[in-house]
Amino acid sequence: MTEEKIDVLARLQAVRERIERASRGPVAERVRIVAVTKGFGAGAITAALDSGLSDIGENYYQEAADKFREVSWPAGALRHFIGRVQRNKARRIAALFDVVQTVDDLEVAAALDRGAGAAHKTLDVLVQVNVAGDQRQGVPPDLLGDFTGALRAHQHLRLRGLMAMGPPDPSAADVAFARAAACFERLRAALPSATVLSMGMSDDMELALAHGSTMLRLGTALFGPRRAP
Ligand SMILES: *Cc1c(COP(=O)(O)O)cnc(C)c1O
């Protein structure tokens, strides 16, 4: 067993305990964990996969492309793009990843759709919703209905739910996560196949779970501190 794997297994156990405490019961199966490996080497991806996690998140196309080549991917593993999608990289992102969590622009969505079509695949997408007000990324909640309506016209994209980031000010997180949960309820009422609410990172996972998160994106909680980018 590699040292990295031993570390990830120990931290994963602690994460699972946090999830169960926060959800008052063994609902860990309902909650997916995306292992966020940005800033770590390909060995971190392998350690996460070896520890039984199947979802890997990366923020930058080139970093991901370089690392993914070094990994032998088990069947069923899913690669999530969680960074900002630059329009000129959208086609390559669509080809390399299984899920794009950060869709907030219809021109980018059109480019992802073309990229997925060219790669003969259907790409799962989440719409990033801007629930903190001061964020530059994300669709404002009042525009979400129109945005998801337009998104659903794309043949090679499958809308699976929403992604939200907590605000920089932790005292504002409760209101922001409640807003995301309300958006998610509305989307799900219109589109029952939208079952994913990706919300919660290492520092705010408990609060996100209290607001109904179904997917946590965890970096430092699984791998320890990241080196500066
Ligand atoms: C880096 C990152 C994470 C993980 O953050 P941690 O605090 O290390 O858990 C989650 N989501 C996004 C979008 C990120 O960029």
The ligand as a Gaussian input file, in Angstrom:
#p B3LYP/6-31G(d) Opt

LIG

0 1
 C      -10.515000      23.419000      -4.645000
 C      -11.990000      23.242000      -4.751000
 C      -12.697000      22.400000      -3.875000
 C      -12.044000      21.651000      -2.725000
 O      -11.684000      22.561000      -1.725000
 P      -11.178000      22.044000      -0.302000
 O      -11.372000      23.215000       0.576000
 O       -9.750000      21.659000      -0.467000
 O      -12.024000      20.892000       0.089000
 C      -14.052000      22.244000      -4.084000
 N      -14.706000      22.877000      -5.087000
 C      -14.071000      23.711000      -5.923000
 C      -14.843000      24.379000      -7.000000
 C      -12.706000      23.922000      -5.784000
 O      -12.091000      24.763000      -6.625000

